[in-house]
């Protein structure tokens, strides 16, 4: 007897093993009239709805001919931070330059100040509530970065929160140390000294098991290609996998650096050069694209996903959830932006938020696919087919979410129409 059987599935999405590159991203295994069973937290059986009628299960879930997919994977978030920056929205609308906002005490440095000031307990409670919202949108595995401390204790504080969330929540969190996220005011003009401080933190982070990945913001006015290479090399020598915020504003060559350093992912890539895009096809680095950030910042130029895929790259999508440049944890919205702004097909989009996203954070062997023996990370969507979610934007279409076979979220229908009382008719 199985623990749970989901039957009467209209469409079951079964992404292939990955990472998927180029033309392989355009293929999606979609089976109709299917059923799926879990046992002991893992997928135990996949078959037709007719075959399912002979099976026994402790719980039977009628999918009502709706769509079932793997749990979504969000490979780029800034989950843990203090404060918020809603006051900056009006300034941005008025055309106040970001540097001026910084001078007024806003921007990333205001988040750094708030994060440094908040206790570890308060940061945990805030991130815990956010994590519940993330799960409600169908995400079962996600990456979480530090980067709002910019000094030893605050960076470690963020990483400890991520570790505790991973231990205590049902979701899988992958921790990334992003100490070199910006230059703190106290190190203005002393960028090399600050980078040295972040490198000196690496052994302590490794020994305490606080992160699997490291990341660095390679951009004009932040860290150069050579500084990024130095940090990535130091990270890899200590056993960390590496990521890089690359070519978001200027084409510095961060994409090429990521491929040459065998980084797990290169993220943003809005300004990636043609040479950088071509290099992605030659390596295993996943291009993690963040259209929500471009949208929120009011920019018109999005990462060239179409060229990347057509050139043979592996592409993933992520929210970039953070308090300054992309204030959303709705990965479904990102899927719509990928269709509307980056001309990605529904098939490419689904592969980008499942199998490829999992590979971008080192979880390609446990997340992003529905295979017998894998974790039962499953979402039942209240949609008729897989193409509907990119089409119907800014809504939450998740009906129920299971993580390792345990239901972590379920939508309860609200009553918005009065129920006729006896004698009132209908």
C-alpha positions as CSV (number, residue, x, y, z in Angstrom):
1,X,0.0,0.0,0.0
2,X,1.3,3.4,-1.0
3,X,1.2,6.5,1.3
4,X,-0.3,8.8,-1.3
5,X,-1.7,8.2,-4.8
6,X,-2.5,11.2,-7.0
7,X,-4.9,9.9,-9.7
8,X,-6.9,11.4,-12.6
9,X,-4.0,13.7,-13.6
10,X,-4.8,15.5,-16.8
11,X,-1.1,16.3,-17.6
12,X,2.0,14.9,-15.8
13,X,5.2,16.8,-16.6
14,X,8.3,14.5,-16.5
15,X,11.4,16.6,-17.3
16,X,14.4,14.6,-18.6
17,X,17.7,14.2,-16.7
18,X,19.9,17.2,-17.2
19,X,21.3,19.7,-17.4
20,X,19.5,20.3,-20.6
21,X,21.2,22.4,-23.2
22,X,20.2,24.0,-26.4
23,X,17.6,21.9,-28.4
24,X,17.2,19.5,-25.5
25,X,15.6,22.4,-23.6
26,X,12.9,22.6,-26.2
27,X,11.6,19.1,-25.4
28,X,9.3,18.3,-22.6
29,X,7.8,14.9,-21.7
30,X,4.1,15.5,-21.1
31,X,1.9,12.5,-20.4
32,X,-1.9,12.6,-20.1
33,X,-4.4,10.6,-18.1
34,X,-1.7,9.6,-15.5
35,X,-1.3,8.8,-11.9
36,X,1.6,9.0,-9.4
37,X,2.2,7.4,-6.0
38,X,4.6,8.1,-3.2
39,X,5.9,5.9,-0.4
40,X,8.4,6.8,2.4
41,X,8.9,10.3,1.0
42,X,9.9,9.1,-2.5
43,X,8.2,8.6,-5.8
44,X,7.3,4.9,-5.9
45,X,5.2,4.4,-9.0
46,X,4.2,6.3,-12.1
47,X,1.6,4.9,-14.5
48,X,-1.7,5.4,-16.2
49,X,-4.9,6.4,-14.5
50,X,-6.4,3.1,-15.5
51,X,-3.6,1.1,-13.9
52,X,-4.0,3.2,-10.7
53,X,-7.5,1.9,-10.1
54,X,-6.0,-1.4,-9.0
55,X,-3.6,0.2,-6.5
56,X,-4.2,0.8,-2.8
57,X,-3.1,3.9,-0.9
58,X,-3.6,5.4,2.5
59,X,-4.6,8.7,0.8
60,X,-6.0,9.1,-2.7
61,X,-6.0,12.5,-4.2
62,X,-8.2,13.3,-7.2
63,X,-6.3,15.7,-9.5
64,X,-9.6,16.4,-11.4
65,X,-7.7,16.3,-14.7
66,X,-5.4,19.1,-13.6
67,X,-1.6,19.4,-14.1
68,X,1.1,17.8,-11.9
69,X,4.8,18.7,-12.1
70,X,7.9,18.4,-10.0
71,X,8.4,20.9,-7.3
72,X,9.8,24.1,-8.6
73,X,13.5,25.0,-7.9
74,X,14.5,28.6,-7.3
75,X,18.3,28.8,-7.8
76,X,18.9,32.5,-6.9
77,X,17.4,34.2,-3.8
78,X,18.5,36.6,-1.1
79,X,16.2,35.1,1.5
80,X,17.7,36.5,4.7
81,X,17.9,40.3,5.2
82,X,16.8,43.0,7.6
83,X,14.4,45.8,7.0
84,X,12.7,46.8,3.7
85,X,13.0,49.6,1.2
86,X,9.5,50.5,0.1
87,X,10.3,54.2,0.6
88,X,12.7,54.0,-2.3
89,X,9.9,53.2,-4.9
90,X,8.7,56.8,-5.0
91,X,12.3,58.1,-5.4
92,X,12.8,55.7,-8.4
93,X,9.6,56.8,-9.9
94,X,10.7,60.4,-9.6
95,X,13.9,59.5,-11.5
96,X,16.3,59.9,-8.6
97,X,19.5,58.1,-9.6
98,X,20.6,55.1,-7.6
99,X,23.8,56.8,-6.5
100,X,21.8,59.6,-5.0
101,X,19.6,57.2,-3.2
102,X,22.7,55.7,-1.8
103,X,23.9,59.1,-0.6
104,X,20.6,59.6,1.2
105,X,21.2,56.4,3.2
106,X,19.1,54.1,0.9
107,X,20.0,51.3,-1.5
108,X,21.9,48.2,-0.6
109,X,23.7,49.9,2.2
110,X,20.4,50.5,4.0
111,X,19.7,46.8,3.9
112,X,23.2,46.1,5.2
113,X,22.6,48.5,8.1
114,X,19.3,46.8,8.9
115,X,20.7,43.3,8.6
116,X,23.6,44.1,10.9
117,X,21.2,45.6,13.5
118,X,18.7,42.7,13.6
119,X,19.2,39.8,15.8
120,X,19.7,36.3,14.4
121,X,16.3,35.3,15.9
122,X,14.5,38.2,14.2
123,X,16.1,37.4,10.9
124,X,15.1,33.8,11.3
125,X,11.5,34.6,12.0
126,X,11.2,36.9,9.1
127,X,12.8,34.5,6.7
128,X,10.7,31.7,8.1
129,X,7.5,33.5,7.1
130,X,8.9,34.3,3.7
131,X,9.8,30.6,3.2
132,X,6.2,29.6,3.9
133,X,5.1,32.0,1.1
134,X,7.7,30.6,-1.2
135,X,6.4,27.1,-0.6
136,X,2.9,28.2,-1.3
137,X,3.9,29.2,-4.8
138,X,5.2,25.7,-5.6
139,X,8.9,25.9,-4.8
140,X,10.3,23.0,-2.9
141,X,14.0,23.6,-3.3
142,X,15.8,26.9,-3.3
143,X,19.2,28.7,-2.9
144,X,19.7,31.3,-0.3
145,X,22.6,33.8,-0.3
146,X,24.2,35.9,2.4
147,X,25.6,39.3,1.3
148,X,23.9,41.9,3.4
149,X,26.4,41.8,6.2
150,X,29.6,42.7,4.5
151,X,31.5,41.9,7.7
152,X,32.4,38.8,9.5
153,X,29.7,38.4,12.2
154,X,26.8,39.7,10.1
155,X,27.7,37.4,7.2
156,X,28.0,34.4,9.6
157,X,24.7,35.4,11.2
158,X,22.9,35.2,7.8
159,X,24.5,31.9,7.0
160,X,23.5,30.5,10.4
161,X,19.9,31.5,9.7
162,X,19.9,29.6,6.4
163,X,21.4,26.5,8.0
164,X,18.7,26.6,10.7
165,X,16.0,27.0,8.2
166,X,17.3,24.1,6.2
167,X,17.4,21.9,9.3
168,X,14.0,22.9,10.7
169,X,11.8,23.4,7.5
170,X,10.6,20.7,5.2
171,X,12.1,22.5,2.2
172,X,15.6,22.0,0.9
173,X,17.8,25.1,1.1
174,X,21.2,25.5,-0.5
175,X,23.4,28.0,1.2
176,X,25.7,30.4,-0.7
177,X,28.2,32.8,0.8
178,X,28.0,36.2,-1.0
179,X,30.3,38.2,1.2
180,X,31.7,40.2,-1.7
181,X,28.3,41.6,-2.7
182,X,29.2,45.3,-2.4
183,X,31.9,47.5,-1.0
184,X,31.0,48.6,2.6
185,X,31.5,52.3,3.3
186,X,34.3,51.6,5.8
187,X,36.3,49.9,2.9
188,X,35.8,52.6,0.3
189,X,39.0,52.8,-1.7
190,X,40.3,49.7,0.0
191,X,38.5,47.0,-2.1
192,X,41.5,44.6,-2.0
193,X,41.6,44.7,1.8
194,X,37.8,44.0,1.9
195,X,38.2,41.1,-0.5
196,X,41.0,39.7,1.7
197,X,38.7,39.8,4.7
198,X,36.0,37.9,2.8
199,X,38.6,35.3,1.7
200,X,39.8,34.9,5.3
201,X,36.2,34.0,6.2
202,X,36.1,31.0,3.9
203,X,37.9,28.4,6.2
204,X,35.5,29.2,9.1
205,X,32.4,28.9,6.8
206,X,33.7,25.6,5.5
207,X,34.5,24.2,9.0
208,X,31.0,25.1,10.3
209,X,29.3,23.8,7.2
210,X,27.5,27.1,6.6
211,X,27.7,27.2,2.8
212,X,28.2,24.9,-0.2
213,X,28.7,27.7,-2.7
214,X,30.3,31.1,-2.9
215,X,29.3,34.0,-5.1
216,X,30.8,37.4,-6.0
217,X,29.3,40.5,-7.7
218,X,31.5,41.1,-10.7
219,X,30.5,44.5,-12.1
220,X,31.7,48.0,-12.8
221,X,32.2,49.8,-9.5
222,X,32.1,46.5,-7.5
223,X,34.6,43.7,-8.2
224,X,36.7,43.3,-11.3
225,X,37.3,40.2,-13.3
226,X,40.7,39.6,-11.7
227,X,39.3,40.2,-8.2
228,X,36.5,37.8,-9.0
229,X,38.9,35.2,-10.3
230,X,41.0,35.5,-7.1
231,X,37.9,35.0,-4.9
232,X,36.6,32.0,-6.9
233,X,40.0,30.3,-7.0
234,X,40.3,30.7,-3.2
235,X,36.8,29.3,-2.8
236,X,37.5,26.3,-5.0
237,X,40.7,25.5,-3.2
238,X,38.7,25.0,0.0
239,X,36.1,22.8,-1.7
240,X,33.3,25.3,-2.4
241,X,31.4,25.3,-5.6
242,X,31.3,28.7,-7.2
243,X,28.8,31.1,-8.7
244,X,29.1,34.6,-10.0
245,X,26.9,37.7,-10.5
246,X,28.1,38.4,-14.0
247,X,27.6,40.9,-16.8
248,X,24.4,42.4,-15.4
249,X,25.1,46.0,-16.5
250,X,28.4,46.0,-18.4
251,X,29.9,43.2,-20.5
252,X,33.1,42.7,-18.4
253,X,33.6,39.1,-19.3
254,X,32.1,37.5,-16.2
255,X,30.3,35.0,-18.3
256,X,33.5,33.8,-19.9
257,X,35.2,33.8,-16.5
258,X,32.4,31.6,-15.1
259,X,32.9,29.0,-17.8
260,X,36.7,29.0,-17.6
261,X,36.4,28.5,-13.8
262,X,33.8,25.7,-14.2
263,X,31.4,27.7,-12.0
264,X,28.0,26.0,-11.3
265,X,26.2,29.1,-12.6
266,X,26.6,32.5,-14.0
267,X,23.7,34.8,-13.0
268,X,22.0,37.8,-14.5
269,X,23.9,38.0,-17.9
270,X,21.8,40.8,-19.2
271,X,24.9,42.4,-20.8
272,X,26.7,39.1,-21.7
273,X,28.7,39.5,-24.9
274,X,28.2,37.2,-27.9
275,X,31.5,35.5,-27.0
276,X,30.3,35.0,-23.5
277,X,27.0,33.4,-24.7
278,X,28.9,31.2,-27.1
279,X,31.2,30.0,-24.3
280,X,28.2,28.8,-22.3
281,X,27.6,26.1,-24.9
282,X,31.1,24.7,-24.4
283,X,31.0,24.2,-20.6
284,X,28.7,23.0,-17.9
285,X,28.0,26.4,-16.3
286,X,24.2,27.1,-16.1
287,X,23.0,30.5,-17.2
288,X,20.6,31.6,-14.4
289,X,18.4,34.4,-15.8
290,X,16.5,36.9,-13.6
291,X,13.9,38.7,-15.7
292,X,12.0,39.9,-12.5
293,X,15.0,42.1,-11.7
294,X,15.0,43.8,-15.1
295,X,11.2,44.2,-14.9
296,X,11.3,45.7,-11.4
297,X,14.1,48.1,-12.3
298,X,12.1,49.4,-15.2
299,X,14.6,48.3,-17.8
300,X,13.8,47.4,-21.4
301,X,16.8,45.2,-22.2
302,X,16.5,41.6,-20.9
303,X,19.0,38.8,-20.9
304,X,19.2,37.2,-24.4
305,X,17.7,33.8,-23.5
306,X,16.8,33.1,-27.1
307,X,20.3,33.4,-28.3
308,X,21.6,31.4,-25.3
309,X,19.3,28.5,-25.9
310,X,19.7,28.5,-29.6
311,X,23.5,28.6,-29.2
312,X,23.5,25.5,-27.0
313,X,23.5,26.8,-23.4
314,X,21.8,25.4,-20.4
315,X,19.4,28.1,-19.0
316,X,17.6,28.3,-15.7
317,X,15.2,30.9,-14.2
318,X,15.1,32.4,-10.7
319,X,13.3,35.1,-8.8
320,X,16.3,37.0,-7.4
321,X,14.0,37.7,-4.4
322,X,15.6,40.6,-2.5
323,X,14.5,43.9,-0.9
324,X,15.9,46.3,-3.5
325,X,15.7,45.1,-7.1
326,X,13.2,42.3,-7.2
327,X,10.7,42.1,-4.4
328,X,8.9,38.9,-5.4
329,X,9.1,35.2,-4.5
330,X,6.5,34.2,-7.1
331,X,8.5,32.0,-9.5
332,X,5.3,31.6,-11.5
333,X,5.5,35.3,-12.3
334,X,9.1,34.9,-13.5
335,X,7.9,32.1,-15.8
336,X,5.5,34.6,-17.4
337,X,8.2,37.2,-17.8
338,X,10.4,34.7,-19.5
339,X,7.7,34.1,-22.0
340,X,6.7,37.7,-22.5
341,X,10.1,39.4,-22.3
342,X,12.6,36.8,-23.3
343,X,10.5,34.8,-25.9
344,X,11.1,31.5,-24.1
345,X,8.7,28.7,-25.0
346,X,6.6,26.9,-22.3
347,X,8.7,23.8,-22.7
348,X,12.0,25.8,-22.2
349,X,10.5,27.6,-19.2
350,X,9.4,24.4,-17.4
351,X,12.9,22.9,-17.9
352,X,14.4,26.1,-16.6
353,X,12.5,26.1,-13.3
354,X,12.9,22.3,-12.7
355,X,15.8,20.2,-13.9
356,X,18.2,23.0,-15.0
357,X,17.5,25.1,-11.9
358,X,18.3,22.0,-9.8
359,X,21.7,21.6,-11.6
360,X,22.5,25.3,-11.0
361,X,22.6,24.7,-7.3
362,X,24.1,21.2,-7.2
363,X,20.8,19.3,-6.7
364,X,20.4,17.8,-10.2
365,X,20.4,14.3,-8.7
366,X,17.6,14.9,-6.2
367,X,15.4,17.7,-7.4
368,X,13.7,19.0,-10.6
369,X,12.5,15.6,-11.9
370,X,9.8,13.1,-11.1
371,X,11.5,9.7,-11.3
372,X,10.9,6.5,-9.3
373,X,13.2,6.6,-6.3
374,X,13.6,10.4,-6.3
375,X,12.2,12.6,-3.5
376,X,8.4,13.1,-3.9
377,X,8.6,16.9,-4.5
378,X,5.3,17.4,-6.3
379,X,2.9,20.2,-7.2
380,X,-0.7,19.9,-8.2
381,X,-1.7,22.9,-10.2
382,X,-5.2,24.2,-10.7
383,X,-4.6,24.6,-14.4
384,X,-5.7,22.5,-17.4
385,X,-2.3,22.2,-19.0
386,X,1.4,23.2,-18.6
387,X,1.1,26.1,-21.0
388,X,-1.4,27.9,-18.8
389,X,0.9,29.2,-16.1
390,X,3.2,31.3,-18.3
391,X,0.1,32.5,-20.0
392,X,-1.9,33.6,-16.9
393,X,0.5,35.9,-15.2
394,X,0.8,37.2,-11.6
395,X,-1.5,34.6,-10.1
396,X,-0.7,31.7,-7.8
397,X,-1.9,28.6,-9.5
398,X,-0.6,26.0,-7.0
399,X,-3.4,23.9,-5.5
400,X,-1.2,21.6,-3.3
401,X,2.5,21.1,-2.7
402,X,4.3,18.1,-1.4
403,X,7.9,18.0,-0.2
404,X,9.5,14.6,0.2
405,X,6.0,13.1,0.2
406,X,4.6,15.4,2.9
407,X,2.0,18.0,2.1
408,X,3.5,21.4,3.0
409,X,0.8,23.6,1.5
410,X,-2.8,23.3,0.2
411,X,-5.1,26.0,-1.0
412,X,-8.4,26.2,0.7
413,X,-11.3,27.7,-1.3
414,X,-12.6,31.0,0.1
415,X,-16.3,31.5,0.2
416,X,-17.0,34.8,-1.5
417,X,-20.7,34.2,-2.4
418,X,-23.3,33.7,0.3
419,X,-24.8,30.3,0.7
420,X,-28.6,30.3,0.3
421,X,-30.4,29.7,3.6
422,X,-33.4,27.4,3.8
423,X,-36.4,29.0,2.1
424,X,-34.3,31.6,0.2
425,X,-34.2,29.6,-3.0
426,X,-31.1,29.7,-5.2
